[in-house]
């Protein structure tokens, strides 16, 4: 009798789990290889942005989205030319990066401790300059579970680490040397045209590094997102954005 009751309870629990909502946070954030946009149509639209730094400061930022400057593919990263790979988890997730106007009130310089596959690193974080928008790259479907990111200029110690990169434009592994960090990105809530896009994965951050030599690949891509649909010519990838955990240094308020 007890065995029958236990089996009945287990069956109910399994059945209940089928109806529970799946959290988008279970999705793993990819590495991104970012290509320069050669020419793009300006957006020139205002949005409201609120990220973890804004919440700490008690402000909601009005930003003018100007023009796309980078397009980022999810990328497979190898620890060396023949080393272990970090595979692409979400091949439909792409980011289109737009220049935004700086806030009218200058934000404080922050010290942020990050942890990623390159280890722990202290970053000095300055003003926001980029809004990274989840973007469909056709013929891929629209990205799911990928946040918007507000990216700040950043400085930190030079790495000098050699890795291999392989994205949707590359047929062979591109061996590069990862140099200094240049940007740090928070997931951000965006309000635009009465549409509020909330943060789905608050623990996901990106640290962006310059690498050398720049990729020689160039491509014409057809992209679409909440701002526009257009064909972009992209070339010379030279930035790698790495999924990172944002740690809070002792005695430092970095916005949670």
ABEGO torsion letter per residue (X at the ends): XAAAAAAAAAAAAAAAAAABBBBAAABBBBBBBBBBBABBBBAGBBBBBBBAAAAAAGBBBBBBBBBBABBBBBBBBBABAABBBBBBABAABBBBBBBBBBBABBBBBBBBBBBBAAEBBBBBBBBBABBBBBBBBOABBBBBGBBBBBBBBBBBBBAGBBBBBBBAABABBBBBBBBBBABBBBBBBBBBGGBBBBBABAABBBBBBBBOBBBABBBBBBBBBAABBBBBBBBGBABBBBBBBBBBBBGBBAGX
